Amino acid sequence: MKIMLARFYEFIDRPMFAPSRLVLLALLIPLALSFWFPLWRITMTAPQYPKGLIVDIYSYKVEGGNHGQHLDEINTLNHYIGMAHIDRAALSDLDWLPFALGILLLVALRTAALGSVRSLIDLSVLTAYVLGFAFFRYAYKLYLMGHNLNPEAPMKVEPFMPVIVGKKQVANFLTEAWPHLGAYLIGAFLLGVWGVMLWHLIAGRRAASRAVKVEPPAHPGSHGARPAHP
């Protein structure tokens, strides 16, 4: 077992396979493109809005449909139920996200060019942490917006959890929230990085197992034992 672990640790310090470097370079494309597309789309429909009101959430901005008019109308409606305005200031906790994605881009580029298997593992863990933290922080921010309602609002609505993924009825509005193209591009990067890492780990484990099988048996005198004198 110790020999297998030693072989495995030796493997993860080796340079990455050449094909995996090319795959990692290709994965930089969807990550970079994610800056140009929404991560999430929120749609609200009601009898008075049969075509729906749309809000797109990017990594660096919040944009309403119809040149921003939809966001203004949603914020007007939110005012009646005492909910905070939806804008970039309201989601300021996510201001770090564009910088985090930029860092992932640079770290992935460095890993593809110069990295070892160990640095690939670090990139995989860092990517999962950044994206997981961003998602749960976004969900927590929505929770606060839905539960910190102004008690003096004209309309009284019970505190609620805004929909994160799927559909939810609030008053006479049906709200839908779904990942958009930017989120799928980032997801492709995440899955690709983890796929490359798992490929290396499986190959490393197999190489370590083969090395143990062909390890020559230890010589009787290899442990420092001295031959007995007559």
Summary of the structure (lengths in Angstrom):
residues: 230
radius of gyration: 26.5
end to end distance: 38.0
largest distance: 106.7
contacts: 647
relative contact order: 0.18
helix: 56%
strand: 14%
